[in-house]
Amino acid sequence: MTDAAALLASKRPDLSRARINRRYAAEKRFRLYGLIAIGAAMLMLAILLSTIVAKGYSAFLQTHIALDVTFDQSVIDPEGTRNPQTLARADYRGISREAVRDTFPEVTGRRDTRNLYKLFSTDLEFEVMRMVLADPALIGTTKRVWVKSAADIDMLSKGYINRDLPQADRRVNDQALGWYDKLDAEGRVSRLFNTTFFTTADSREPEQAGILGALVGSALTLLVTLVIVFPVGVSAAVYLEEFAPKNKWTDLIEVNINNLAAVPSIVFGLLGLAVFLNFFGLPRSAPLVGGLVLALMTLPTIIIAGRSALKAVPPSIREAALGVGASHMQTVTHHVLPLAMPGMLTGTIIGMAQALGETAPLLMIGMVAFIVDIPGSITDAATVLPVQIYLWADAPERAFVERTSAAILVLLAFLIAMNLAAILLRKKFERRW
């Protein structure tokens, strides 16, 4: 018996060492699985971003063609008054088309001339008009100016149209290819920064389409959302955490708030359609209604974040304030709330970033409409950036594909900026106890 006990005692260190080694091996495998999961997620994110960038970066450049335009004073301002109203009524179509014909004097047939005009954007005459209105000194001179090409020529210049395909399979025929090659050989073709993408609203023509209207609509919608959701969310969080009695009614409210945070966003769109549009009769496709719907959607998230920030304030702060004679209200407003405000602001910014990327609830209230004007107030018809992306993604023209990806890049930039602001705000003002 003594020998068996001694043998068992001699083997115990080996058994313990084996168990320890198995535990260490399991920890290493678990750590490896975690690294693999993180690596796979990063790889998929990199593939997604690289695909969007590869498709969208070219939208920030637009093919332009140089034209020698004669700003004939007898056509633009025969009386020489330089009156903006007179300048705006001039025959800029004739001026611009004459410049196109002078560039290709060998093109004489009526049909060929019409096809020649299709090399340029349909906005050509308005481009010339804007040049004159911006600089009346051009009147009476001949100057080489750069104007936007048509969307198909832009796609050809960027290599998205295969020149080797048969003419029937190309959107640019052989005749237009010859004209383009002539312009390119003369140095009249260049890709310049696409300012139109950031300075105009939506358009049926890809080369004229921009995101300014959607950006302004998003800003107005988020402004309405912030004005509503921040004071209401903070007030609700303070009341529920600091003043509300703990009973079945407050428990029911808390459960409903948590449930509302998980409700699909399209349900809030249906609610906005039924209440704000059909019952109250508010204007359809307006930032006012969009902001109200997004406020309802983000309110539970902000209340939950606000309550978490209040809970993070140590009880000793409250006890110290009460100990020196402060009332409950003074304790909350003068001590607890200022310390919890950074966390509340962080939660609000994250909630607003979530609202910025929402599409489904806004589709239900009519913000999917085609809007060519830039909204001037919260009651004007408008669209938002996610909905603009949705509309462009459904467009048949190849040029809208790159603009869709470019708009996604702009939206991602705004979302990253908002989340970065939340992180910096938390790091700057957060107190560690």
C-alpha positions as CSV (number, residue, x, y, z in Angstrom):
1,M,0.0,0.0,0.0
2,T,2.8,2.3,0.8
3,D,4.5,1.6,-2.5
4,A,1.2,2.4,-4.4
5,A,0.8,5.6,-2.6
6,A,4.4,6.6,-3.3
7,L,3.9,5.7,-7.0
8,L,0.7,7.8,-7.2
9,A,2.4,10.7,-5.4
10,S,5.3,10.5,-7.9
11,K,2.9,10.7,-10.8
12,R,0.9,13.7,-9.5
13,P,3.4,16.3,-10.7
14,D,3.2,14.8,-14.2
15,L,-0.6,14.8,-14.2
16,S,-0.8,18.4,-12.9
17,R,1.7,19.5,-15.6
18,A,-0.3,17.8,-18.3
19,R,-3.5,19.5,-17.2
20,I,-1.7,22.8,-17.1
21,N,-0.3,22.2,-20.5
22,R,-3.8,21.3,-21.9
23,R,-5.2,24.5,-20.3
24,Y,-2.5,26.6,-21.9
25,A,-3.0,24.9,-25.2
26,A,-6.8,25.6,-25.0
27,E,-6.1,29.3,-24.2
28,K,-3.7,29.5,-27.2
29,R,-6.3,28.0,-29.5
30,F,-9.0,30.3,-28.2
31,R,-6.7,33.3,-28.7
32,L,-5.9,32.0,-32.2
33,Y,-9.6,31.7,-33.0
34,G,-10.1,35.3,-31.9
35,L,-7.3,36.5,-34.0
36,I,-8.6,34.6,-37.0
37,A,-12.1,36.1,-36.5
38,I,-10.7,39.6,-36.2
39,G,-8.5,39.0,-39.2
40,A,-11.4,37.7,-41.3
41,A,-13.6,40.7,-40.3
42,M,-10.8,43.1,-41.2
43,L,-10.2,41.3,-44.5
44,M,-13.9,41.6,-45.4
45,L,-14.0,45.2,-44.4
46,A,-10.9,45.9,-46.5
47,I,-12.4,44.1,-49.5
48,L,-15.6,46.2,-49.1
49,L,-13.8,49.5,-48.8
50,S,-11.4,48.7,-51.6
51,T,-14.3,47.8,-53.9
52,I,-16.2,51.0,-53.1
53,V,-13.0,53.1,-53.5
54,A,-12.1,51.4,-56.8
55,K,-15.6,52.1,-58.2
56,G,-16.1,55.5,-56.8
57,Y,-12.8,57.5,-56.9
58,S,-13.2,58.3,-60.6
59,A,-16.5,60.2,-59.8
60,F,-14.4,62.9,-58.2
61,L,-12.9,63.6,-61.7
62,Q,-15.0,64.7,-64.7
63,T,-13.9,64.7,-68.3
64,H,-13.8,68.2,-69.7
65,I,-13.4,69.4,-73.3
66,A,-11.8,72.7,-74.3
67,L,-13.8,75.0,-76.6
68,D,-12.8,78.3,-78.1
69,V,-15.9,80.3,-77.2
70,T,-16.6,83.8,-78.7
71,F,-18.5,85.8,-76.2
72,D,-20.1,88.1,-78.8
73,Q,-21.2,91.3,-77.2
74,S,-23.9,91.9,-79.9
75,V,-25.5,88.6,-78.8
76,I,-24.9,88.8,-75.0
77,D,-25.2,92.5,-74.2
78,P,-25.8,94.6,-77.2
79,E,-26.5,97.8,-75.2
80,G,-23.5,97.3,-73.0
81,T,-25.4,97.8,-69.7
82,R,-23.9,94.7,-68.0
83,N,-27.3,94.2,-66.4
84,P,-27.4,90.6,-65.0
85,Q,-31.0,90.1,-66.1
86,T,-30.0,91.0,-69.7
87,L,-27.0,88.8,-69.6
88,A,-29.1,85.9,-68.3
89,R,-31.5,86.2,-71.3
90,A,-28.8,86.0,-74.0
91,D,-28.7,83.2,-76.6
92,Y,-26.0,81.1,-75.0
93,R,-27.2,78.0,-76.9
94,G,-26.3,79.6,-80.1
95,I,-22.9,80.8,-78.8
96,S,-22.0,77.4,-77.4
97,R,-23.1,75.5,-80.5
98,E,-21.2,77.9,-82.7
99,A,-18.0,77.1,-80.7
100,V,-18.6,73.4,-81.2
101,R,-19.1,73.8,-84.9
102,D,-16.0,75.9,-85.2
103,T,-14.0,73.1,-83.5
104,F,-15.2,70.7,-86.2
105,P,-15.6,72.7,-89.4
106,E,-15.6,69.6,-91.5
107,V,-18.9,68.4,-89.9
108,T,-21.7,69.9,-92.1
109,G,-24.6,67.5,-92.2
110,R,-27.5,68.2,-90.0
111,R,-27.6,64.7,-88.5
112,D,-23.9,64.7,-87.9
113,T,-24.0,68.1,-86.3
114,R,-26.7,66.9,-83.9
115,N,-24.5,63.9,-83.0
116,L,-21.6,66.2,-82.5
117,Y,-23.4,68.2,-79.9
118,K,-23.9,64.9,-78.0
119,L,-20.2,64.9,-77.1
120,F,-21.0,67.7,-74.6
121,S,-23.2,67.9,-71.6
122,T,-26.7,69.2,-72.1
123,D,-25.7,71.8,-69.5
124,L,-23.3,73.4,-72.0
125,E,-25.2,76.6,-72.6
126,F,-25.8,77.1,-68.9
127,E,-22.1,76.6,-68.2
128,V,-21.3,79.4,-70.7
129,M,-24.0,81.6,-69.1
130,R,-22.6,81.0,-65.6
131,M,-19.1,82.0,-66.9
132,V,-20.4,85.3,-68.2
133,L,-22.5,86.1,-65.1
134,A,-19.4,85.3,-62.9
135,D,-17.0,87.4,-65.1
136,P,-18.7,89.9,-67.4
137,A,-15.3,90.9,-68.6
138,L,-15.4,87.9,-70.9
139,I,-18.0,89.7,-73.1
140,G,-16.4,90.8,-76.4
141,T,-13.5,88.3,-76.2
142,T,-12.7,84.8,-77.5
143,K,-11.4,82.5,-74.8
144,R,-10.7,78.8,-74.5
145,V,-12.8,77.4,-71.7
146,W,-13.2,73.9,-70.3
147,V,-16.7,72.5,-70.4
148,K,-18.2,69.1,-69.2
149,S,-18.4,66.3,-71.7
150,A,-21.4,64.0,-71.9
151,A,-21.6,61.0,-69.5
152,D,-20.8,58.5,-72.3
153,I,-17.7,60.4,-73.3
154,D,-16.7,60.6,-69.7
155,M,-17.0,56.8,-69.4
156,L,-15.0,56.4,-72.6
157,S,-12.2,58.7,-71.3
158,K,-12.1,56.7,-68.0
159,G,-11.8,53.4,-69.8
160,Y,-15.2,52.0,-68.8
161,I,-16.3,51.7,-72.4
162,N,-14.4,49.0,-74.4
163,R,-13.3,50.5,-77.7
164,D,-12.7,47.0,-79.1
165,L,-16.3,45.9,-79.0
166,P,-18.5,46.1,-82.1
167,Q,-20.2,49.4,-82.7
168,A,-23.6,47.9,-81.9
169,D,-22.4,46.9,-78.4
170,R,-21.0,50.3,-77.5
171,R,-22.8,53.4,-76.3
172,V,-20.3,55.5,-78.3
173,N,-20.3,54.9,-82.0
174,D,-17.3,55.0,-84.4
175,Q,-18.1,58.5,-85.5
176,A,-18.1,59.8,-81.9
177,L,-14.9,57.8,-81.3
178,G,-13.2,59.6,-84.2
179,W,-14.2,63.0,-82.9
180,Y,-13.1,62.2,-79.4
181,D,-9.7,60.9,-80.7
182,K,-9.2,64.2,-82.6
183,L,-10.0,66.3,-79.5
184,D,-7.6,64.1,-77.4
185,A,-4.8,64.5,-80.0
186,E,-5.2,68.3,-79.9
187,G,-5.0,68.3,-76.1
188,R,-8.6,69.4,-75.7
189,V,-9.5,66.5,-73.4
190,S,-8.7,66.6,-69.7
191,R,-10.0,65.1,-66.5
192,L,-10.5,67.9,-63.9
193,F,-11.8,67.8,-60.3
194,N,-15.6,67.3,-60.4
195,T,-16.8,70.3,-58.4
196,T,-20.3,69.7,-59.8
197,F,-20.6,66.6,-57.6
198,F,-20.4,68.8,-54.5
199,T,-22.1,72.0,-55.7
200,T,-25.3,70.8,-57.4
201,A,-28.4,68.6,-56.5
202,D,-29.6,65.5,-58.3
203,S,-30.1,65.4,-62.1
204,R,-31.3,63.0,-64.7
205,E,-27.9,63.5,-66.5
206,P,-25.1,61.8,-64.6
207,E,-22.5,64.5,-65.5
208,Q,-24.8,67.1,-63.9
209,A,-25.8,65.1,-60.8
210,G,-24.4,66.2,-57.4
211,I,-25.0,65.5,-53.7
212,L,-25.3,69.1,-52.4
213,G,-29.1,68.8,-52.2
214,A,-28.9,65.5,-50.3
215,L,-26.2,66.9,-48.0
216,V,-28.4,69.9,-47.1
217,G,-31.4,67.7,-46.7
218,S,-29.4,65.4,-44.3
219,A,-28.2,68.4,-42.3
220,L,-31.7,69.8,-41.9
221,T,-33.1,66.4,-41.0
222,L,-30.4,65.8,-38.4
223,L,-30.9,69.3,-37.0
224,V,-34.5,68.6,-36.4
225,T,-33.6,65.2,-34.9
226,L,-31.0,66.8,-32.6
227,V,-33.3,69.6,-31.4
228,I,-36.0,67.0,-30.4
229,V,-34.0,64.0,-29.2
230,F,-31.3,65.6,-27.1
231,P,-33.4,67.5,-24.5
232,V,-36.1,64.8,-24.5
233,G,-33.6,62.0,-24.2
234,V,-31.6,63.6,-21.5
235,S,-34.7,64.6,-19.5
236,A,-36.1,61.1,-19.7
237,A,-32.9,59.5,-18.7
238,V,-32.5,61.9,-15.7
239,Y,-36.0,61.3,-14.5
240,L,-35.9,57.5,-14.8
241,E,-32.6,57.2,-13.2
242,E,-32.7,59.9,-10.5
243,F,-36.4,60.7,-9.7
244,A,-38.7,58.0,-10.8
245,P,-40.0,55.6,-8.1
246,K,-39.1,52.0,-8.5
247,N,-42.4,50.3,-9.1
248,K,-44.1,48.2,-11.8
249,W,-44.9,51.2,-13.9
250,T,-41.3,52.4,-14.2
251,D,-40.3,48.8,-14.8
252,L,-42.8,48.6,-17.7
253,I,-41.4,51.8,-19.1
254,E,-37.9,50.6,-19.0
255,V,-38.8,47.3,-20.7
256,N,-40.6,49.2,-23.4
257,I,-37.7,51.5,-24.0
258,N,-35.3,48.6,-24.3
259,N,-37.8,46.9,-26.7
260,L,-38.1,50.1,-28.8
261,A,-34.4,50.2,-29.3
262,A,-34.6,46.8,-31.1
263,V,-37.6,47.6,-33.3
264,P,-36.8,47.6,-37.0
265,S,-36.5,51.2,-38.4
266,I,-39.1,50.7,-41.0
267,V,-41.7,50.4,-38.3
268,F,-40.9,54.0,-37.3
269,G,-41.4,55.0,-40.9
270,L,-44.8,53.4,-40.9
271,L,-45.6,55.3,-37.7
272,G,-44.5,58.6,-39.2
273,L,-46.6,57.9,-42.3
274,A,-49.7,57.2,-40.2
275,V,-49.2,60.0,-37.6
276,F,-47.2,62.9,-39.1
277,L,-48.4,62.7,-42.7
278,N,-51.9,61.2,-42.6
279,F,-53.1,62.5,-39.2
280,F,-51.3,65.8,-38.8
281,G,-51.0,66.6,-42.5
282,L,-47.3,67.6,-42.4
283,P,-45.6,68.1,-45.8
284,R,-44.4,65.0,-47.4
285,S,-40.7,64.5,-48.1
286,A,-39.7,67.3,-45.8
287,P,-36.8,67.3,-43.3
288,L,-39.3,68.2,-40.6
289,V,-41.1,64.9,-40.9
290,G,-37.8,63.0,-41.5
291,G,-36.3,64.6,-38.3
292,L,-39.4,63.6,-36.3
293,V,-39.3,60.0,-37.5
294,L,-35.5,59.7,-36.8
295,A,-36.0,61.3,-33.4
296,L,-38.5,58.6,-32.5
297,M,-36.1,56.0,-33.7
298,T,-33.0,57.2,-31.9
299,L,-34.7,58.3,-28.7
300,P,-34.5,54.9,-27.0
301,T,-30.8,54.6,-27.8
302,I,-30.1,58.0,-26.3
303,I,-32.1,57.3,-23.2
304,I,-30.3,54.0,-22.6
305,A,-26.9,55.7,-23.1
306,G,-27.9,58.6,-20.8
307,R,-29.0,56.2,-18.1
308,S,-25.7,54.3,-18.4
309,A,-23.8,57.6,-18.1
310,L,-25.7,58.5,-14.9
311,K,-25.1,55.1,-13.4
312,A,-21.4,55.6,-14.0
313,V,-21.3,58.5,-11.6
314,P,-20.2,57.1,-8.2
315,P,-22.7,57.3,-5.4
316,S,-20.2,59.1,-3.3
317,I,-20.8,62.2,-5.4
318,R,-24.4,62.2,-4.6
319,E,-23.8,61.5,-0.9
320,A,-21.2,64.3,-0.6
321,A,-23.6,66.8,-2.2
322,L,-26.4,65.8,0.0
323,G,-24.1,65.8,3.0
324,V,-23.3,69.5,2.6
325,G,-27.0,70.4,2.4
326,A,-27.8,70.3,-1.3
327,S,-31.3,69.3,-2.3
328,H,-32.0,66.3,-4.5
329,M,-32.5,68.6,-7.5
330,Q,-29.4,70.5,-6.8
331,T,-27.4,67.3,-6.4
332,V,-28.6,66.1,-9.8
333,T,-28.3,69.3,-11.8
334,H,-25.1,70.7,-10.2
335,H,-23.1,67.6,-9.7
336,V,-24.4,64.4,-11.2
337,L,-25.6,65.7,-14.6
338,P,-22.4,67.7,-15.5
339,L,-20.3,64.6,-14.7
340,A,-22.6,62.4,-16.8
341,M,-22.9,64.8,-19.7
342,P,-19.8,63.6,-21.7
343,G,-21.3,60.1,-21.8
344,M,-24.7,61.5,-22.8
345,L,-23.1,63.6,-25.6
346,T,-21.2,60.5,-26.8
347,G,-24.4,58.5,-26.9
348,T,-26.2,61.3,-28.7
349,I,-23.5,61.6,-31.4
350,I,-23.6,57.8,-31.9
351,G,-27.4,57.9,-32.2
352,M,-27.2,60.8,-34.7
353,A,-24.6,58.8,-36.7
354,Q,-27.1,55.9,-36.8
355,A,-29.8,58.3,-37.9
356,L,-27.6,59.7,-40.7
357,G,-27.3,56.3,-42.3
358,E,-31.0,55.3,-42.1
359,T,-33.0,54.9,-45.3
360,A,-36.0,52.7,-44.7
361,P,-38.0,55.0,-42.4
362,L,-37.4,57.9,-44.8
363,L,-38.6,56.0,-47.8
364,M,-42.0,55.5,-46.0
365,I,-42.5,59.2,-45.7
366,G,-41.8,60.1,-49.3
367,M,-38.2,61.2,-49.1
368,V,-37.5,58.9,-52.1
369,A,-38.8,61.6,-54.5
370,F,-36.6,63.0,-57.2
371,I,-35.6,66.4,-55.9
372,V,-33.6,68.8,-58.1
373,D,-33.7,71.9,-55.8
374,I,-31.6,72.5,-52.8
375,P,-33.9,72.8,-49.7
376,G,-34.0,76.1,-48.0
377,S,-36.0,75.2,-44.9
378,I,-37.2,72.2,-42.9
379,T,-40.5,72.3,-44.7
380,D,-39.2,72.2,-48.3
381,A,-39.1,69.0,-50.2
382,A,-35.8,67.3,-49.8
383,T,-33.9,64.0,-49.9
384,V,-31.0,62.7,-47.8
385,L,-27.7,61.1,-48.7
386,P,-28.7,57.5,-48.1
387,V,-31.8,57.9,-50.1
388,Q,-29.8,59.6,-52.9
389,I,-27.5,56.6,-52.9
390,Y,-30.5,54.3,-53.2
391,L,-31.8,56.3,-56.2
392,W,-28.5,56.3,-58.0
393,A,-28.0,52.6,-57.4
394,D,-31.2,51.9,-59.2
395,A,-30.3,54.1,-62.2
396,P,-29.5,52.3,-65.5
397,E,-26.6,54.6,-66.7
398,R,-23.1,53.3,-66.1
399,A,-22.0,56.8,-65.0
400,F,-24.3,56.6,-61.9
401,V,-22.4,53.5,-60.7
402,E,-19.3,55.5,-59.9
403,R,-21.4,58.3,-58.4
404,T,-23.2,55.8,-56.2
405,S,-19.9,54.6,-54.8
406,A,-18.6,58.2,-54.4
407,A,-21.6,59.1,-52.5
408,I,-21.1,56.1,-50.2
409,L,-17.5,57.3,-49.6
410,V,-18.8,60.7,-48.6
411,L,-21.4,59.1,-46.3
412,L,-18.8,56.9,-44.7
413,A,-16.6,59.9,-44.2
414,F,-19.4,61.7,-42.3
415,L,-20.1,58.6,-40.2
416,I,-16.4,58.1,-39.4
417,A,-16.1,61.8,-38.5
418,M,-19.1,61.6,-36.1
419,N,-17.9,58.5,-34.4
420,L,-14.4,60.0,-34.1
421,A,-15.9,63.0,-32.5
422,A,-17.7,60.8,-30.0
423,I,-14.4,59.0,-29.2
424,L,-12.5,62.2,-28.8
425,L,-15.3,63.7,-26.7
426,R,-15.3,60.7,-24.4
427,K,-11.5,60.7,-24.0
428,K,-11.4,64.5,-23.3
429,F,-14.2,64.7,-20.7
430,E,-14.6,61.2,-19.3
431,R,-13.8,60.9,-15.6
432,R,-12.4,57.6,-14.2
433,W,-13.3,56.9,-10.7
